[in-house]
Amino acid sequence: MAKKDKKQPNIEAPETEDATVVFLRPADRKIPSKPEPEPAPDPEPAPGPEPDPEAEAEAEDRRLSRRDRRRTVISLVLAAVLFCACILLWLNRDRFDPDRFLVLAPEEAAEAKAEYVFDAGSGQVFATAGTGLAAATATGIQLMDADGHIAVSRLFQLETPAIAAGSDCAVFYDIGGTAMCAAFFDGTIRELRAPGTILSATMSAGGYLAVTTDYTGYRALVTVYDPRLEPVYEWYSSSAWVLSAAVSPDNRQLAALCYTASGSEVRLFRLDSEEQQAAFSVSDTVLLDVRWLSQNQLCAYSAEQAIFFTDGGTWSGAFSFDGRTLTDCAFGGEGFAAFALSRYRGGSASELVTLDTAGRVLGRTEVPSEIVSLTASGTEVLVLGPDGALLYSSSLSRKGGLSGLTGFKYALLRSRGEALLVSANYAEVYTF
């Protein structure tokens, strides 16, 4: 029997005019609470003296004035410091080299990248020929390119072998003899006969050959040959003995190192004129050699010092060896010279110094062992020791090193960071 839902009675609110009545359930009803008393207001501060606008403005002006003075003083101090720093940088501009900021490179175990073999023999000598190598013995000559391929190999008798090499060829000659043989990388060979006994021969960067010989009736004769080995200039010296001569990098000038009764002298000539252009003389030292550092700057050195001068015979500067023994030297292609100086005659330890075209020191460093070979190219210097090699910048910041190298006696610095190390009958290429 289904249950019937009980119906709740409908309770309707009585309608009244302008009033609304709402019925609340017991749970919705709230008992009004007693209102809390309002907090008493804070007592007003006692009135003080009224501020003086003119005094406040004056105080503010004083504060701004002191702040401005501090800022002005700080600005002046910073400007003075910056000015002094600029002056120091300008005075020492020649000493700042980007390579100085290189991180010191550790020595690595040497690992050859390439190797090639050539003939050995008595009186063996080597010279840089372009990026290749020229080698001569008492019985033969060889010219090898950068890859070690033999361009020229020939029997050629030389009692005292010597080489003058350039970028395209090498001239092999006999000191004290008259025989000369030029070898080119294309395999061409040309034999020459000097006009007298050969004292020395050098080749410029542009391929001009300067040969110094004795000559009957004169103290010496200097003959200049162009890159085709045709004679283009001759200077007969009647008043001075000539040790060596060299053509400038632009092939326009000739420098001849002479000995006279008053001392050493470098005489300068233009190849388009018979007249002497200038001369540079020193009376207190015997010069051993002269080299071109640039088109108008030269360096001559003795056992005691290195001297720098211009092609007009003007003194540029000098560097004294201070009693140390000169063991080796090298000249870079970017206008600097490197000298190895030993405190001992045996040369077991050396100081390496690099100088600019005015004789100012670019860098100096101690080399702990004997220097077997010193070479320079571009802006780099390579030191070969009995068991390793060190690569430096022209300011003598260390750039790299190789250990475990033995048996090498000649070093050729080629492209940046690459060296050709030469032994008696083979050579190897190493990269730093």
KACORPE-V889042 format. One record per helix or strand of 3 or more residues. SS is the DSSP state (helix for helix, strand for strand). FROM is the first residue (numbers start at 1). TO is the last residue. If there is no record, write none. Layout:
BEGIN
ss->SS from->FROM to->TO
ss->SS from->FROM to->TO
END
This chain:
BEGIN
ss->helix from->26 to->28
ss->helix from->53 to->91
ss->helix from->93 to->95
ss->helix from->98 to->101
ss->strand from->107 to->109
ss->strand from->114 to->117
ss->strand from->125 to->129
ss->strand from->132 to->136
ss->strand from->140 to->144
ss->strand from->150 to->155
ss->strand from->161 to->165
ss->strand from->169 to->174
ss->strand from->179 to->184
ss->strand from->189 to->193
ss->strand from->198 to->203
ss->strand from->209 to->215
ss->strand from->218 to->225
ss->strand from->231 to->237
ss->strand from->241 to->247
ss->strand from->253 to->260
ss->strand from->263 to->270
ss->strand from->276 to->282
ss->strand from->289 to->292
ss->strand from->297 to->301
ss->strand from->305 to->310
ss->strand from->315 to->320
ss->strand from->325 to->331
ss->strand from->337 to->342
ss->strand from->350 to->355
ss->strand from->361 to->367
ss->strand from->373 to->377
ss->strand from->380 to->384
ss->strand from->388 to->393
ss->strand from->398 to->403
ss->strand from->410 to->413
ss->strand from->418 to->422
ss->strand from->426 to->431
END
